Amino acid sequence: MTPPPRPPSGGAAPSPPIRVLLIEDDPGDADLVKIVLAESANPKFQVTWADRLKAGLDALARNSTDVVLSDLGLPDSRGIETFLRVHAQAPAVPIVLMTGFDDETFALEAVRHGAQDYLVKGSVDGKLLSRVIRYAIERKRAEEELSRLASFPELNPNPILEVDLAGQVTYSNPATRTQFPDLPALAARHPLLADAPAIIGQLQQSHRLSSMRELTIGSRIYEQQFYYVQGDRVARTYVQDVTERKQVEQMKDDFVGTVSHELRTPLSITREGISQVLDGLLGPVSERQVQILQIARNQMDRLARIINALLDISKLEAGRVGLQRARVDLAALIRQATAGFEPRAAEKRLTLTVTIPPGPLEVYGDADKLVEVFTNLVGNAMKFTTRGGVEIAAAPAAAGWVECRVADTGLGIAAENLPKVFNRFQQFGRPDAAGGELGTGLGLAITKGLVELHHGTIRVESRLGQGTTFFFTLPAYSVEMVLAVHLKDAVQKAAMDHARLSVLLIRVPAGGPAPAAVMDAIQGALRDRAGRAGVLALPAPEGAVVLLAETDRAGAAKVAAQIEQAVVECAVSWRGATYPDEARTAEELLAIARAR
């Protein structure tokens, strides 16, 4: 009898490959995904490719699949409908979406409907894609387990309570009784129930979907989420111990604070001392000493840049970077940002060209942050260009955007490294070839973050030995674009806060009062809401748009009535829409209001 084959030395048999169904109509993008997954040694991937949604659904029905990678825009389906049809076919299979920059809104919507994750095309490397796939599978398993536990509160490891409008407990699961045995004795005096009636009242009045607070009980830190159930007139509250997570966050904040306050001062003192010695203020120095000290000062400058970049990227990732948007003359800003590079270009015998069409070129953005974007990109181009030159260009593009580009004739980037360009700490060995000019590897990640804060997109094209071009878009200044930008901001915040957002479109008939008079009247009508976050009136082609955070349709109608009374010069009319009851995106909200 032939013995069964033995597993390889070292123990267990190799894991079976992860079965991936790739739904992508672009053969180039499909080949890129297959190539980067083929590079993975552990785990291995087995890819099945379908170039249409129908073919993908057929493959799902025929074959066992561990994960689906799907483009949102296919010849036979577009947008969130693509995800919904795949999800309906195989609800237990995790789905990761691949999207272009223009479709990120649909991708986020799909994630809210159950997609595990999404990736932007052109910014994915093999390790990232492999990790996202594996995490998607694990998250799906975890979601199914949580769903099972949620169906059986008695088995849920986290405390779950139900309280009435007076804050009295009507239900608590075993985890509550185990972790908080003193709850029955303390009742309303227990931290879990403190201010519960007030929180429920706020949820009723503001029409928010949920409210979260952080509690410290003894040495532990908890997050407590309240959900008001309208029909039952109770609130369900879920409690999670987040002590370890908060400790990690505090360690990160402490580190950033240390970098900011403890390292900068000695760094500045040390650099100043080196400069004084170099300048001969403390006595003569030899040529060799000058060389060593110059190297030391250059490294101190580089360390300072790294510290500043780390602080910037930390703020971006934490969502603590706010924009001071205004009407910006982009032509003047580009000239300002590039003027400082002219001496360096002359020193390196490079041309520095600014190409801007005649006439105004206005964008809606934060001037300081946009200067940083151009400075990062032009500085990078200068660093890796030894012949030819650098061109900075901007011109109006379609649909109310301005497209900018920074192009160089430098070393270029290898094709396999292009998906990693905007990752942190990526330099691809280019500094050595460029004469040893070292950067932080964070500049492009910061640049991408700042462009996306402006709701723009950024991409790169490059060929080794021929140069690199960065393309990015910024919102052109117009009444419509200002409205679109603020509406996107408001929807994003409402989504993060699990809150409602209502939009009022105020129509002013032909021959009515001047736009300024209409805005003054609206501001007067909103005076009782002055100081409330998320209440904003903006000009619109029809007249005006009012954004009302934490307001449902009934509340919006009351505000509209006040506005109608305030604009007495003419009979204004209004239409509205509410997130998420009637629409899920900024574009849908405005479209619904305009169609009514």
C-alpha positions as CSV (number, residue, x, y, z in Angstrom):
1,M,0.0,0.0,0.0
2,T,1.4,3.4,-1.0
3,P,1.7,5.7,2.0
4,P,0.1,9.1,1.8
5,P,2.3,12.0,0.8
6,R,4.0,13.8,3.7
7,P,3.7,17.5,4.2
8,P,6.9,19.5,3.6
9,S,9.4,19.4,6.4
10,G,8.6,22.0,9.0
11,G,5.1,20.9,9.8
12,A,1.8,21.8,8.2
13,A,0.8,21.5,4.6
14,P,0.8,24.7,2.6
15,S,-2.4,26.8,2.8
16,P,-4.7,26.6,-0.2
17,P,-4.6,29.8,-2.4
18,I,-7.2,32.5,-1.8
19,R,-9.7,32.4,-4.6
20,V,-10.2,35.9,-6.0
21,L,-13.0,36.9,-8.5
22,L,-11.8,40.0,-10.3
23,I,-14.6,41.9,-12.1
24,E,-12.8,44.5,-14.3
25,D,-13.5,45.6,-17.9
26,D,-10.1,47.3,-18.4
27,P,-7.6,44.6,-19.5
28,G,-4.7,46.8,-18.4
29,D,-6.0,47.2,-14.8
30,A,-6.9,43.5,-14.7
31,D,-3.4,42.5,-15.7
32,L,-1.9,44.9,-13.0
33,V,-4.0,43.3,-10.3
34,K,-3.0,39.8,-11.5
35,I,0.7,40.8,-11.6
36,V,0.8,42.3,-8.1
37,L,-1.1,39.3,-6.6
38,A,1.2,36.9,-8.4
39,E,4.1,38.5,-6.6
40,S,2.7,37.4,-3.2
41,A,4.6,34.5,-1.7
42,N,2.3,34.0,1.3
43,P,-0.6,33.8,0.9
44,K,-1.0,32.6,-2.7
45,F,-3.8,33.9,-4.8
46,Q,-5.9,32.2,-7.5
47,V,-7.5,34.9,-9.7
48,T,-10.6,34.4,-12.0
49,W,-11.2,37.4,-14.3
50,A,-14.6,38.6,-15.6
51,D,-14.8,41.7,-17.8
52,R,-18.6,42.2,-17.3
53,L,-20.8,42.2,-14.3
54,K,-23.0,39.4,-15.9
55,A,-19.9,37.2,-16.4
56,G,-18.9,37.9,-12.8
57,L,-22.3,36.9,-11.4
58,D,-22.2,33.8,-13.5
59,A,-18.7,32.9,-12.1
60,L,-20.0,33.5,-8.5
61,A,-22.9,31.1,-9.1
62,R,-20.5,28.4,-10.6
63,N,-17.4,28.6,-8.4
64,S,-16.4,28.9,-4.8
65,T,-15.0,32.4,-4.1
66,D,-13.2,33.8,-1.1
67,V,-13.3,37.4,-2.1
68,V,-14.6,39.6,-4.9
69,L,-12.5,42.5,-6.3
70,S,-14.9,44.6,-8.5
71,D,-14.7,47.8,-10.4
72,L,-17.7,50.1,-9.9
73,G,-17.9,51.3,-13.5
74,L,-18.6,48.4,-15.9
75,P,-20.1,48.3,-19.3
76,D,-23.3,46.7,-18.0
77,S,-23.5,48.3,-14.6
78,R,-22.3,51.5,-12.9
79,G,-22.1,53.0,-9.4
80,I,-23.5,51.5,-6.3
81,E,-25.8,49.3,-8.4
82,T,-22.7,47.2,-9.3
83,F,-22.0,46.5,-5.6
84,L,-25.6,45.8,-4.7
85,R,-26.0,43.2,-7.5
86,V,-22.8,41.4,-6.5
87,H,-23.7,41.5,-2.8
88,A,-27.2,40.1,-3.6
89,Q,-25.7,37.2,-5.5
90,A,-23.2,36.3,-2.7
91,P,-24.0,38.1,0.6
92,A,-21.5,36.0,2.5
93,V,-18.6,36.8,0.2
94,P,-16.5,39.9,1.2
95,I,-16.3,42.5,-1.5
96,V,-13.5,45.0,-2.1
97,L,-14.2,47.7,-4.6
98,M,-11.8,49.3,-7.1
99,T,-12.6,52.8,-8.1
100,G,-11.3,55.8,-9.9
101,F,-11.0,59.1,-8.0
102,D,-14.3,60.3,-9.4
103,D,-16.2,57.3,-8.0
104,E,-15.0,57.5,-4.4
105,T,-18.4,58.8,-3.2
106,F,-20.1,55.7,-4.6
107,A,-17.4,53.5,-3.0
108,L,-18.0,55.1,0.4
109,E,-21.7,54.6,0.0
110,A,-21.1,50.9,-0.9
111,V,-19.0,50.5,2.2
112,R,-21.9,51.8,4.2
113,H,-24.1,49.2,2.6
114,G,-21.7,46.3,3.4
115,A,-18.7,46.4,1.2
116,Q,-15.6,45.5,3.2
117,D,-13.2,48.1,1.7
118,Y,-12.3,50.1,-1.5
119,L,-9.1,50.9,-3.2
120,V,-8.3,53.8,-5.6
121,K,-6.9,52.6,-8.9
122,G,-3.3,53.6,-9.5
123,S,-2.4,53.7,-5.8
124,V,-2.2,50.0,-4.9
125,D,0.9,47.9,-4.5
126,G,1.2,44.2,-4.0
127,K,1.6,44.2,-0.3
128,L,-1.3,46.6,0.2
129,L,-3.7,44.7,-2.1
130,S,-2.7,41.4,-0.4
131,R,-3.3,42.9,3.1
132,V,-6.6,44.5,2.1
133,I,-7.9,41.2,0.7
134,R,-6.9,39.2,3.8
135,Y,-8.3,41.9,6.1
136,A,-11.6,41.9,4.1
137,I,-12.0,38.2,4.6
138,E,-11.3,38.4,8.3
139,R,-13.5,41.5,8.7
140,K,-16.3,39.6,6.9
141,R,-15.9,36.7,9.3
142,A,-15.9,39.0,12.3
143,E,-19.0,40.8,11.0
144,E,-20.9,37.6,10.6
145,E,-19.9,36.6,14.2
146,L,-20.9,40.0,15.5
147,S,-24.2,39.8,13.6
148,R,-24.8,36.4,15.2
149,L,-24.0,37.8,18.6
150,A,-26.2,40.9,18.0
151,S,-29.1,38.5,17.3
152,F,-28.5,37.0,20.7
153,P,-27.7,39.9,23.1
154,E,-27.4,37.3,25.9
155,L,-24.2,36.0,24.3
156,N,-22.7,39.4,23.3
157,P,-19.4,40.0,25.2
158,N,-20.1,43.7,25.4
159,P,-22.7,45.3,27.7
160,I,-26.1,46.1,26.1
161,L,-28.8,48.0,27.9
162,E,-32.2,49.3,27.1
163,V,-33.5,52.3,29.0
164,D,-36.8,54.2,28.9
165,L,-37.3,57.9,28.5
166,A,-36.7,58.5,32.3
167,G,-33.4,56.6,32.2
168,Q,-34.7,53.5,33.9
169,V,-33.2,50.2,32.8
170,T,-35.7,47.9,31.1
171,Y,-33.2,45.3,29.9
172,S,-29.5,44.4,30.5
173,N,-27.6,41.5,29.1
174,P,-25.3,39.2,31.1
175,A,-22.2,41.1,30.1
176,T,-23.6,44.2,31.7
177,R,-24.3,42.3,35.0
178,T,-20.8,40.8,34.9
179,Q,-18.8,44.0,34.2
180,F,-21.0,46.3,36.2
181,P,-22.4,44.4,39.1
182,D,-23.1,47.6,41.0
183,L,-25.6,48.9,38.4
184,P,-28.8,47.7,40.1
185,A,-27.7,49.2,43.5
186,L,-26.7,52.6,42.0
187,A,-29.4,52.8,39.4
188,A,-29.6,56.3,38.0
189,R,-26.5,57.3,39.9
190,H,-24.4,54.8,38.0
191,P,-22.1,56.5,35.4
192,L,-23.7,54.4,32.6
193,L,-27.0,56.0,33.3
194,A,-25.8,59.5,34.2
195,D,-27.5,62.1,32.0
196,A,-29.3,59.3,30.1
197,P,-32.7,61.2,30.0
198,A,-31.0,64.3,28.7
199,I,-29.1,62.4,26.0
200,I,-32.3,60.7,24.9
201,G,-34.1,64.1,24.9
202,Q,-31.4,65.6,22.7
203,L,-31.7,62.7,20.2
204,Q,-35.5,63.3,20.0
205,Q,-35.1,67.0,19.5
206,S,-32.1,67.1,17.1
207,H,-33.3,64.0,15.2
208,R,-29.8,62.6,15.2
209,L,-29.6,58.9,14.6
210,S,-27.2,58.2,17.5
211,S,-25.0,59.8,20.2
212,M,-21.7,58.6,21.6
213,R,-19.9,59.6,24.7
214,E,-16.7,58.5,26.5
215,L,-16.8,57.4,30.1
216,T,-14.1,56.7,32.7
217,I,-15.2,54.2,35.3
218,G,-12.5,53.3,37.7
219,S,-9.3,52.6,35.7
220,R,-11.2,51.7,32.5
221,I,-12.3,53.8,29.6
222,Y,-15.6,53.0,27.8
223,E,-17.4,54.3,24.7
224,Q,-21.1,54.3,25.1
225,Q,-23.4,54.6,22.1
226,F,-27.1,55.6,22.4
227,Y,-29.7,54.8,19.8
228,Y,-33.2,56.2,20.2
229,V,-36.0,53.8,19.0
230,Q,-38.8,56.0,18.0
231,G,-41.6,53.4,18.0
232,D,-40.7,51.8,21.3
233,R,-39.8,55.2,22.9
234,V,-36.7,53.6,24.5
235,A,-33.0,54.0,23.9
236,R,-30.6,51.1,23.4
237,T,-27.1,51.7,24.6
238,Y,-24.0,49.7,23.7
239,V,-20.9,49.8,25.8
240,Q,-17.4,48.9,24.7
241,D,-14.1,48.9,26.7
242,V,-11.6,51.0,24.7
243,T,-9.0,51.4,27.4
244,E,-6.2,49.7,25.4
245,R,-7.0,51.7,22.2
246,K,-7.0,55.0,24.1
247,Q,-3.7,54.1,25.7
248,V,-2.2,53.6,22.2
249,E,-3.7,56.8,21.0
250,Q,-2.4,58.7,24.0
251,M,1.1,57.2,23.4
252,K,0.9,58.5,19.8
253,D,-0.2,62.0,21.0
254,D,2.5,62.0,23.6
255,F,5.1,61.2,21.0
256,V,3.9,63.9,18.6
257,G,4.0,66.4,21.5
258,T,7.5,65.3,22.4
259,V,8.6,65.7,18.8
260,S,7.0,69.1,18.7
261,H,8.2,70.6,22.0
262,E,11.2,68.6,23.1
263,L,13.1,68.0,19.9
264,R,12.7,71.3,18.1
265,T,14.3,73.4,20.8
266,P,17.6,71.4,21.1
267,L,17.6,71.0,17.3
268,S,17.5,74.7,16.8
269,I,20.1,75.4,19.4
270,T,22.5,72.8,17.9
271,R,22.0,74.1,14.4
272,E,22.7,77.7,15.5
273,G,25.9,76.6,17.3
274,I,27.1,74.8,14.1
275,S,26.3,77.9,12.1
276,Q,28.3,80.2,14.4
277,V,31.3,78.0,14.2
278,L,31.0,77.8,10.4
279,D,30.7,81.6,10.1
280,G,33.9,82.0,12.1
281,L,32.3,83.7,15.0
282,L,34.1,81.4,17.5
283,G,37.5,81.4,15.8
284,P,39.1,80.2,12.6
285,V,38.2,76.7,11.2
286,S,40.1,74.6,8.7
287,E,38.7,73.6,5.3
288,R,38.2,70.1,6.5
289,Q,36.3,71.3,9.6
290,V,34.1,73.4,7.3
291,Q,33.2,70.4,5.2
292,I,32.3,68.3,8.3
293,L,30.3,71.1,9.9
294,Q,28.4,71.8,6.6
295,I,27.4,68.1,6.4
296,A,26.3,68.2,10.1
297,R,24.2,71.3,9.5
298,N,22.6,69.8,6.4
299,Q,21.6,66.7,8.3
300,M,20.2,68.9,11.1
301,D,18.0,70.7,8.5
302,R,16.9,67.3,7.1
303,L,15.9,66.2,10.6
304,A,13.9,69.3,11.1
305,R,12.1,68.7,7.8
306,I,11.3,65.1,8.9
307,I,9.9,66.3,12.2
308,N,7.7,68.9,10.5
309,A,6.5,66.3,7.9
310,L,5.7,63.8,10.6
311,L,3.6,66.4,12.5
312,D,1.8,67.3,9.2
313,I,1.0,63.7,8.2
314,S,-0.1,62.9,11.8
315,K,-2.6,65.9,11.7
316,L,-3.9,64.8,8.3
317,E,-4.5,61.3,9.3
318,A,-6.2,62.4,12.5
319,G,-8.5,64.8,10.5
320,R,-7.2,67.8,12.4
321,V,-6.3,69.8,9.4
322,G,-8.9,72.5,8.6
323,L,-9.1,74.6,5.5
324,Q,-9.5,78.4,5.4
325,R,-11.2,78.5,2.0
326,A,-11.4,81.7,0.0
327,R,-11.4,82.9,-3.5
328,V,-7.7,82.4,-4.6
329,D,-5.9,83.8,-7.7
330,L,-4.1,80.6,-8.7
331,A,-1.9,82.3,-11.3
332,A,-0.5,84.7,-8.6
333,L,-0.1,81.8,-6.2
334,I,1.8,79.7,-8.6
335,R,4.2,82.5,-9.4
336,Q,4.7,83.1,-5.7
337,A,5.3,79.4,-5.0
338,T,7.8,78.9,-7.8
339,A,9.8,82.2,-7.5
340,G,11.8,80.8,-4.6
341,F,13.1,78.0,-6.9
342,E,14.5,80.4,-9.6
343,P,18.0,80.7,-8.0
344,R,18.3,76.9,-7.6
345,A,17.1,76.4,-11.2
346,A,19.8,78.8,-12.4
347,E,22.4,77.0,-10.3
348,K,21.5,73.7,-11.8
349,R,21.1,75.2,-15.3
350,L,17.5,74.1,-15.6
351,T,14.6,76.0,-17.2
352,L,11.7,76.8,-14.9
353,T,8.5,77.5,-16.9
354,V,5.1,78.7,-15.7
355,T,2.3,78.1,-18.3
356,I,-0.9,79.8,-17.4
357,P,-3.6,81.0,-19.8
358,P,-4.3,84.8,-19.9
359,G,-7.2,86.1,-17.8
360,P,-8.4,85.1,-14.4
361,L,-7.8,81.7,-13.0
362,E,-9.5,81.5,-9.7
363,V,-10.0,78.5,-7.4
364,Y,-11.8,78.0,-4.1
365,G,-9.3,76.8,-1.6
366,D,-6.8,77.5,1.2
367,A,-4.0,79.6,-0.2
368,D,-1.4,78.5,2.4
369,K,-2.1,74.8,1.8
370,L,-2.0,75.2,-2.0
371,V,1.4,76.9,-1.7
372,E,2.5,73.9,0.2
373,V,1.2,71.6,-2.6
374,F,3.1,73.4,-5.3
375,T,6.2,73.8,-3.2
376,N,6.3,70.0,-2.5
377,L,5.8,69.1,-6.1
378,V,8.2,71.7,-7.6
379,G,10.8,70.9,-5.0
380,N,10.6,67.2,-5.8
381,A,10.9,67.9,-9.5
382,M,14.0,70.1,-9.0
383,K,15.6,67.5,-6.8
384,F,15.5,64.7,-9.3
385,T,16.1,66.7,-12.5
386,T,19.7,67.3,-13.7
387,R,19.0,68.4,-17.3
388,G,16.2,70.0,-19.1
389,G,13.7,71.7,-16.8
390,V,10.5,71.9,-14.8
391,E,7.1,73.1,-16.0
392,I,4.3,74.3,-13.8
393,A,1.0,74.7,-15.6
394,A,-2.7,75.3,-14.8
395,A,-5.7,75.6,-17.0
396,P,-9.5,75.4,-16.7
397,A,-10.8,71.8,-17.1
398,A,-14.3,70.4,-17.6
399,A,-17.1,70.6,-15.0
400,G,-15.8,73.5,-13.1
401,W,-12.4,72.3,-12.2
402,V,-8.9,73.6,-12.8
403,E,-6.3,71.0,-13.8
404,C,-2.7,71.7,-12.7
405,R,0.5,69.8,-13.6
406,V,4.1,69.8,-12.5
407,A,6.3,68.1,-15.1
408,D,10.0,67.5,-15.1
409,T,12.6,65.9,-17.5
410,G,14.3,64.1,-14.6
411,L,15.1,60.6,-13.7
412,G,11.5,59.2,-13.8
413,I,10.0,56.5,-11.7
414,A,9.9,52.8,-12.6
415,A,6.5,51.5,-13.6
416,E,6.4,49.0,-10.7
417,N,6.9,51.8,-8.2
418,L,4.1,54.1,-9.6
419,P,1.4,52.6,-7.4
420,K,3.5,53.4,-4.3
421,V,4.3,57.0,-5.1
422,F,1.9,58.5,-2.6
423,N,2.7,56.0,0.2
424,R,4.6,57.3,3.2
425,F,8.4,56.9,3.4
426,Q,8.7,55.9,-0.3
427,Q,11.7,57.2,-2.3
428,F,12.5,54.2,-4.6
429,G,16.3,54.8,-4.4
430,R,16.0,57.9,-6.5
431,P,18.0,60.1,-4.1
432,D,21.2,58.2,-4.6
433,A,20.9,58.6,-8.4
434,A,20.2,62.3,-7.9
435,G,23.4,63.1,-6.2
436,G,22.5,62.1,-2.7
437,E,19.7,64.6,-2.0
438,L,17.6,63.0,0.7
439,G,14.0,63.8,1.5
440,T,11.6,62.6,4.1
441,G,9.5,60.3,2.0
442,L,6.4,62.1,3.3
443,G,6.0,65.0,0.9
444,L,3.9,63.3,-1.7
445,A,1.6,61.7,1.0
446,I,1.1,65.1,2.5
447,T,0.5,66.6,-1.0
448,K,-2.2,64.0,-1.8
449,G,-3.9,64.6,1.5
450,L,-4.0,68.3,1.0
451,V,-5.4,68.0,-2.6
452,E,-8.1,65.6,-1.4
453,L,-9.1,67.9,1.4
454,H,-9.9,70.3,-1.4
455,H,-12.0,67.5,-2.9
456,G,-9.5,67.3,-5.8
457,T,-7.7,64.3,-7.2
458,I,-4.0,63.7,-8.0
459,R,-2.2,61.2,-10.2
460,V,1.2,60.6,-11.6
461,E,2.7,59.6,-15.0
462,S,6.4,58.7,-15.4
463,R,8.9,56.9,-17.5
464,L,12.4,56.1,-16.4
465,G,15.0,58.4,-18.0
466,Q,12.3,60.7,-19.4
467,G,10.7,62.5,-16.5
468,T,7.6,62.6,-14.3
469,T,4.4,64.6,-14.4
470,F,2.0,65.1,-11.5
471,F,-1.6,66.0,-12.5
472,F,-4.1,67.3,-9.9
473,T,-7.4,69.1,-9.9
474,L,-8.7,72.0,-7.8
475,P,-12.2,73.4,-7.6
476,A,-12.6,76.5,-9.8
477,Y,-14.2,79.4,-8.0
478,S,-17.9,79.8,-8.9
479,V,-21.2,80.0,-7.0
480,E,-22.0,76.4,-8.0
481,M,-18.6,75.1,-6.9
482,V,-18.6,76.8,-3.6
483,L,-22.0,75.3,-2.9
484,A,-20.8,71.8,-4.0
485,V,-17.7,72.0,-1.8
486,H,-19.6,73.0,1.4
487,L,-22.3,70.5,0.7
488,K,-19.8,67.6,0.4
489,D,-18.2,68.7,3.6
490,A,-21.6,68.7,5.4
491,V,-22.5,65.3,4.1
492,Q,-19.2,63.8,5.2
493,K,-19.6,65.2,8.7
494,A,-23.2,64.0,8.9
495,A,-22.0,60.5,7.9
496,M,-19.3,60.5,10.6
497,D,-21.7,61.9,13.2
498,H,-24.5,59.5,12.2
499,A,-26.7,62.6,12.0
500,R,-29.3,64.0,9.6
501,L,-28.6,66.9,7.3
502,S,-31.3,68.9,5.5
503,V,-30.8,71.1,2.4
504,L,-33.1,73.9,1.6
505,L,-33.1,75.3,-1.9
506,I,-34.6,78.9,-1.8
507,R,-35.8,80.0,-5.3
508,V,-36.1,83.7,-6.0
509,P,-38.3,84.6,-9.0
510,A,-37.1,86.8,-11.8
511,G,-37.3,90.4,-10.9
512,G,-36.9,89.7,-7.2
513,P,-34.5,91.3,-4.8
514,A,-30.8,91.4,-5.3
515,P,-28.8,88.3,-4.2
516,A,-27.2,90.3,-1.4
517,A,-30.6,91.4,-0.1
518,V,-31.8,87.8,-0.2
519,M,-28.8,86.5,1.7
520,D,-29.3,89.3,4.4
521,A,-32.9,88.3,4.8
522,I,-32.0,84.6,5.2
523,Q,-29.3,85.4,7.7
524,G,-31.9,87.3,9.7
525,A,-34.2,84.4,9.6
526,L,-31.5,82.1,10.9
527,R,-30.5,84.5,13.7
528,D,-32.0,82.2,16.3
529,R,-29.6,79.5,15.1
530,A,-26.6,81.7,15.2
531,G,-23.5,80.0,16.5
532,R,-24.8,76.5,15.8
533,A,-22.3,74.3,14.0
534,G,-23.4,73.1,10.5
535,V,-25.9,76.0,9.9
536,L,-24.8,77.7,6.7
537,A,-26.4,79.9,4.0
538,L,-24.8,80.0,0.6
539,P,-25.6,81.7,-2.7
540,A,-27.0,79.5,-5.5
541,P,-28.0,80.1,-9.1
542,E,-31.6,79.9,-8.1
543,G,-31.2,82.2,-5.1
544,A,-29.7,80.5,-2.1
545,V,-29.1,77.1,-0.4
546,V,-29.3,76.6,3.4
547,L,-27.5,73.7,5.1
548,L,-29.1,72.6,8.3
549,A,-27.1,70.0,10.3
550,E,-28.9,67.7,12.7
551,T,-32.2,68.7,11.2
552,D,-34.9,66.4,9.7
553,R,-37.4,67.4,7.0
554,A,-40.0,68.7,9.5
555,G,-37.4,70.9,11.2
556,A,-36.3,72.2,7.8
557,A,-39.8,73.1,6.8
558,K,-40.1,75.3,9.9
559,V,-36.9,77.1,9.0
560,A,-38.1,77.5,5.4
561,A,-41.3,79.1,6.7
562,Q,-39.2,81.6,8.7
563,I,-37.2,82.4,5.6
564,E,-40.4,83.0,3.5
565,Q,-41.6,85.5,6.1
566,A,-38.2,87.2,6.1
567,V,-38.0,87.7,2.4
568,V,-41.1,89.9,2.1
569,E,-40.1,91.6,-1.1
570,C,-41.2,88.7,-3.2
571,A,-42.8,85.3,-3.0
572,V,-39.8,83.0,-2.7
573,S,-40.4,79.2,-2.8
574,W,-38.4,76.4,-1.4
575,R,-37.6,72.8,-1.9
576,G,-35.7,70.5,0.3
577,A,-34.0,67.1,0.8
578,T,-32.7,65.3,3.8
579,Y,-29.7,63.0,4.4
580,P,-29.8,60.0,4.8
581,D,-33.6,59.6,4.5
582,E,-33.9,60.7,0.9
583,A,-30.4,60.9,-0.5
584,R,-27.0,59.5,0.4
585,T,-24.6,61.9,-1.4
586,A,-24.2,65.6,-1.8
587,E,-25.0,65.4,-5.5
588,E,-28.2,63.5,-4.8
589,L,-29.4,65.9,-2.2
590,L,-29.0,68.9,-4.5
591,A,-30.5,67.0,-7.5
592,I,-33.6,66.0,-5.5
593,A,-34.1,69.5,-4.2
594,R,-33.9,70.9,-7.7
595,A,-36.1,68.4,-9.2
596,R,-39.0,69.0,-6.9
